[in-house]
Amino acid sequence: MVVEYIRYSIAPERAAEFEQGYQRAAKVLAQAAECLSYELSKGVEEPQHYILRIEWKSLEEHEQGFRNSPGFQEFFAAVRPFFNEIDEMKHYGRTAVASA
C-alpha cells in the first residue's frame, strides 16, 4: 500500500468549485479497484490549504492501473482546473509509527 498526498493552495473564491470538482472525482475513486480510500481535508487555520490523501494498492496500481483506466479521464477532467494550484504531489510509504 502507498499513500499519495496532494497539497493545494486554493483561492477562497474558488473553494466551492474546487470541492465540487473533487465530489465528482470522488465518484470515480470510489469505483476504482486500485484505490483503497481517499479523503480531502481543508485547513482550519489556513482555509485556502487543502490536502488530498489517497491510499492506493501500490504505486504501480496507481500509475499503470488507474491512470490507464477508463475512469481516469473523468477523474482528471474534474480536477484539471486546479492543477496549477498544486503545491506538492508525492507518494509515501507507511512506517511502523502509527496508532493502534
FENURMO-V40832 format. One record per residue. N is the residue number from 1. SS is DSSP state (A for helix, B for strand, O for the rest). PHI is phi in radians with two decimals (NA if undefined). Layout:
# FENURMO-V40832
n->N ss->SS phi->PHI
n->N ss->SS phi->PHI
This chain:
# FENURMO-V40832
n->1 ss->O phi->NA
n->2 ss->B phi->-2.32
n->3 ss->B phi->-1.96
n->4 ss->B phi->-1.77
n->5 ss->B phi->-2.04
n->6 ss->B phi->-2.17
n->7 ss->B phi->-1.76
n->8 ss->B phi->-2.12
n->9 ss->B phi->-2.05
n->10 ss->O phi->-2.01
n->11 ss->O phi->-1.05
n->12 ss->A phi->-0.92
n->13 ss->A phi->-1.25
n->14 ss->A phi->-1.89
n->15 ss->A phi->-1.05
n->16 ss->A phi->-1.11
n->17 ss->A phi->-1.09
n->18 ss->A phi->-1.08
n->19 ss->A phi->-1.14
n->20 ss->A phi->-1.14
n->21 ss->A phi->-1.07
n->22 ss->A phi->-1.30
n->23 ss->A phi->-1.13
n->24 ss->A phi->-1.19
n->25 ss->A phi->-1.12
n->26 ss->A phi->-1.09
n->27 ss->A phi->-1.08
n->28 ss->A phi->-1.24
n->29 ss->A phi->-1.05
n->30 ss->A phi->-1.09
n->31 ss->A phi->-1.70
n->32 ss->O phi->-1.39
n->33 ss->O phi->-1.11
n->34 ss->O phi->-1.34
n->35 ss->B phi->-1.66
n->36 ss->B phi->-1.56
n->37 ss->B phi->-2.91
n->38 ss->B phi->-2.71
n->39 ss->B phi->-2.80
n->40 ss->B phi->-1.90
n->41 ss->B phi->-2.02
n->42 ss->B phi->-2.03
n->43 ss->O phi->-1.06
n->44 ss->O phi->-1.49
n->45 ss->O phi->-1.28
n->46 ss->O phi->-2.25
n->47 ss->O phi->-1.13
n->48 ss->O phi->-1.40
n->49 ss->B phi->-1.71
n->50 ss->B phi->-2.20
n->51 ss->B phi->-2.25
n->52 ss->B phi->-1.76
n->53 ss->B phi->-2.07
n->54 ss->B phi->-2.19
n->55 ss->B phi->-1.66
n->56 ss->B phi->-1.90
n->57 ss->O phi->-1.01
n->58 ss->O phi->-2.86
n->59 ss->A phi->-1.08
n->60 ss->A phi->-1.14
n->61 ss->A phi->-1.06
n->62 ss->A phi->-1.28
n->63 ss->A phi->-1.32
n->64 ss->A phi->-1.71
n->65 ss->A phi->-1.45
n->66 ss->A phi->-1.08
n->67 ss->A phi->-1.16
n->68 ss->A phi->-1.83
n->69 ss->O phi->-1.49
n->70 ss->A phi->-1.05
n->71 ss->A phi->-1.26
n->72 ss->A phi->-1.05
n->73 ss->A phi->-1.08
n->74 ss->A phi->-1.16
n->75 ss->A phi->-1.02
n->76 ss->A phi->-1.13
n->77 ss->A phi->-1.06
n->78 ss->A phi->-1.25
n->79 ss->A phi->-1.93
n->80 ss->A phi->-0.92
n->81 ss->A phi->-1.05
n->82 ss->A phi->-1.96
n->83 ss->A phi->-1.05
n->84 ss->A phi->-1.29
n->85 ss->A phi->-1.63
n->86 ss->B phi->-1.33
n->87 ss->B phi->-1.61
n->88 ss->B phi->-2.73
n->89 ss->B phi->-2.49
n->90 ss->B phi->-2.47
n->91 ss->B phi->-1.84
n->92 ss->B phi->-2.33
n->93 ss->O phi->-1.81
n->94 ss->O phi->-1.28
n->95 ss->O phi->-1.95
n->96 ss->O phi->-1.36
n->97 ss->O phi->-1.52
n->98 ss->O phi->-2.84
n->99 ss->O phi->-1.28
n->100 ss->O phi->-1.28
